[in-house]
Amino acid sequence: MSPRVRPTFAKRQRENAKKEKKSEKAERRARKLAERQDRPDGAPEEDPDLAGIVAGPQPIPEEDE
């Protein structure tokens, strides 16, 4: 008969690795949540190329008159 191998040590290692991975994942989720809450609401700053442009017909420039 072969000697009996107790699987408890390997199982304990797997369980500890699983627990560690779970805690790392929870930390990442908490960090991302904090980042989202710190971000200002609304649209980002206005694009400088589009600043002052109004939708619809544009006024005729004075130099073309």
C-alpha positions as CSV (number, residue, x, y, z in Angstrom):
1,M,0.0,0.0,0.0
2,S,1.2,3.5,-0.7
3,P,1.4,6.0,2.1
4,R,-1.8,8.0,2.5
5,V,-1.4,11.6,1.4
6,R,-3.4,14.2,3.3
7,P,-4.9,16.8,1.0
8,T,-5.5,19.3,3.8
9,F,-2.2,21.2,3.2
10,A,-2.8,21.7,-0.5
11,K,-6.5,22.5,0.2
12,R,-5.5,25.1,2.8
13,Q,-3.0,26.7,0.3
14,R,-5.8,26.9,-2.4
15,E,-8.2,28.4,0.1
16,N,-5.7,31.0,1.3
17,A,-4.9,31.9,-2.4
18,K,-8.6,32.2,-3.1
19,K,-9.2,34.4,0.0
20,E,-6.2,36.6,-0.9
21,K,-7.4,37.1,-4.5
22,K,-10.9,37.9,-3.2
23,S,-9.6,40.6,-0.9
24,E,-7.4,42.1,-3.6
25,K,-10.5,42.2,-5.9
26,A,-12.5,44.0,-3.1
27,E,-9.7,46.5,-2.7
28,R,-9.7,47.2,-6.4
29,R,-13.4,47.7,-6.5
30,A,-13.3,50.1,-3.5
31,R,-10.5,52.1,-5.1
32,K,-12.4,52.4,-8.4
33,L,-15.6,53.4,-6.5
34,A,-13.6,56.1,-4.7
35,E,-12.2,57.4,-8.0
36,R,-15.6,57.5,-9.6
37,Q,-17.0,59.5,-6.6
38,D,-14.1,61.9,-6.7
39,R,-14.7,62.7,-10.4
40,P,-16.7,65.9,-11.0
41,D,-20.2,65.3,-12.4
42,G,-21.2,66.6,-15.8
43,A,-19.4,67.0,-19.1
44,P,-15.6,67.6,-19.3
45,E,-14.3,71.1,-19.9
46,E,-15.5,72.7,-23.1
47,D,-13.4,72.1,-26.2
48,P,-11.5,75.3,-27.1
49,D,-12.1,74.7,-30.8
50,L,-15.9,74.7,-30.3
51,A,-16.1,77.4,-27.7
52,G,-18.6,80.1,-28.5
53,I,-20.2,78.2,-31.4
54,V,-24.0,78.2,-31.4
55,A,-26.0,75.5,-33.1
56,G,-28.0,76.6,-36.1
57,P,-27.3,79.3,-38.7
58,Q,-24.1,81.3,-38.0
59,P,-23.9,85.1,-38.3
60,I,-22.3,86.4,-41.5
61,P,-18.7,87.6,-40.7
62,E,-18.3,91.4,-41.0
63,E,-15.3,91.1,-43.4
64,D,-17.4,89.5,-46.1
65,E,-19.9,92.3,-46.3
